[in-house]
Amino acid sequence: MKIGHPQVRSVTCIVLSALALSACGGPARTEVDVQIRLNSCNTQKASCLALGLPEADISLVNVDGQIIASGRSDGAGKLVLATGGAAGEARVVAVSPLIEGGRKEANLVLPREGETTNITIMANGSQTSSP
């Protein structure tokens, strides 16, 4: 049979459709979308900004203290962490010399399978550095 034959075209369409569906029907990712923001205040002008904190080390930690996922925030202070199927309560730990005390933590409940949870961590800037 030639490639242009109707049966060959039908089989090709079926195979391509199956491949496309399998790519779309793969396991949905379960993630925590983290944004770390640093409060920067000018006391003389009585104004504050919340700036994205780049290059903060961020970890997703379960209740037993085991790290589920970790990474470094991007230039806008964002990072997406895959939960690896973990469920239940956890905390997000952000570490940076620009954060007051060097670290900030926030509790959360991990998302259900195929879902994403968003969390924004607001941290005060350290006294010795400015963003």
HELIX and SHEET records of a PDB file:
HELIX    1   1 PRO A    6  CYS A   24  1                                  19    
HELIX    2   2 GLU A  100  GLY A  102  5                                   3    
SHEET    1   A 3 SER A  47  GLY A  52  0                                        
SHEET    2   A 3 GLU A  31  ASN A  42 -1                                        
SHEET    3   A 3 LYS A  78  ALA A  82 -1                                        
SHEET    1   B 3 SER A  47  GLY A  52  0                                        
SHEET    2   B 3 GLU A  31  ASN A  42 -1                                        
SHEET    3   B 3 THR A 116  ASN A 124  1                                        
SHEET    1   C 4 ILE A  67  ARG A  72  0                                        
SHEET    2   C 4 ASP A  57  ASN A  62 -1                                        
SHEET    3   C 4 GLU A  89  VAL A  95 -1                                        
SHEET    4   C 4 ARG A 103  VAL A 109 -1                                        
END                                                                             
